[in-house]
Amino acid sequence: MSTAVRVRLAPSPTGNLHVGTARTALFNYLFAQHFNGTFILRVEDTDKERSEAQYTQNIFDGLKALGLNWQEGSDVGGSFGPYTQSEREDLYTKYAHELLEKGLAYWDYTSPEELDALRERATAQKKPFIYRNDLDADAQAEKAKSGIAPSLRFRIPRDVDTVTVHDLVRGDVEFDASLIGDLVILKSDGGAAYNFACVVDDHLMQISHILRGEDHLPNTPKQILLYNAFGWDVPAFAHLGMILAPDRSKLSKRHGATAVDTFMNEDGYLPEAFVNFLALLGWSAPGEEEIMSLDRLAELFTLDRVGHSGAIFDREKLNWVNGQYIRALSETELLERIKPFVADYDLSVYTQEQLEQIVHITKEPLVKLTDARHDWRYFFGDDVERNTQIVEEVLQNETAQTLLELMISAWLPDLDLSSLETAQAGVKRLTKELASDHKTKTVMWTLRAALTGRVQGADLATTLTLLGKERIAVRLKSALATVHA
Ligand code: GLU
């Protein structure tokens, strides 16, 4: 690429970091990395009513957690700052007046009520609402007396028929210029409108490529006309297909979480797994690879492998990717990652080595870190909770009574839990000797139901060593008590 690659994410801080914005951030980040370019973070807070500092913070935190660091931006500065639009108002006013002086923009005194009426009339006539004010100078002067605070509008050139967006993902997209209304560039309160501030900033910040969601495609012809009016170079555009729910509707809260921090902090998806999954939403590697680090993704990322149709947000796939990353972590590392999700459990009852054993024997089926909350429950507390189904189906019968009595009187006293091997021998002694006239499965289910409240779970011998004889005794006795309950 001949010119320096400079790309930006330009979020509006009107909500927490959404998966769609995170995916746009990722593609910008990867594109910049691939070409040794610069990734810029610009905060578009022109909507003063809805913008909040807490959302800016949430967006920054989320992007950083995903590893999508930027080189220039609101918080880190850079040579093209400030990078927050509310700190750039003077620039917008200056450039808006430049258009006014060139005769390419005009003050519009039409009141919001008049605009509403025009909009309603267009709707009633089933016509698109295209507002263009072509009043002559006298009529305009008369309107100016109304005392209404005017907005400044960019006059869409009347001699342009078509605006073509050369999109790097979807090819040339043509727009009929006659369907574009004159664009508000300064609102009646003096604040800059999105399409205008965006163009001024992208030009001044020397943005080379604009990668953003397809929902912005209708803005692009308007922005191109603004670049042309100033005589500025138009950056390259790439509009990414939207992220869709499995029913192909727009992904929204009704399909579950859409805020990135919920996925990581509440569900327990690993950030590195989540970002890997996001990369596969609308992009695919040239080969079969699916599990890729950010560096590897950056190496492989090109726009020609980005799809223009919507990408389905497939939770099964996310779970699979997360599972791959979970199993690739060491026990020590995974323990640290799990800790915040099991804060209700008193981990101090175990040594570091024992905690890593718990991780070791529960790691395989773990899909999300939060699953540990359920999977680890029986390692904590003296007794264990058993659900009614387990009690009724496994424990409330004569066989279970016999087996539990046998375990308490003949098995437990001689059970040696000093090592994994002796614990394994203990399990064998129970199934092959003491209770050999019962099916192994029945014996194991009874023992597991008594000790863990479940019939399946982590490696039994290790579980015995972790629970220790005292707790085993408590649980066998409480299980026996439920037989006739
Ligand atoms: N502030 C816009 C948004 O959050 C940015 C659009 C753009 O990338 O130009 O959707």
Residues whose N, C-alpha, C, O or C-beta is under 5 A from the ligand:
A	BS01	LIG	A10 P11 S12 E44 C198 R212
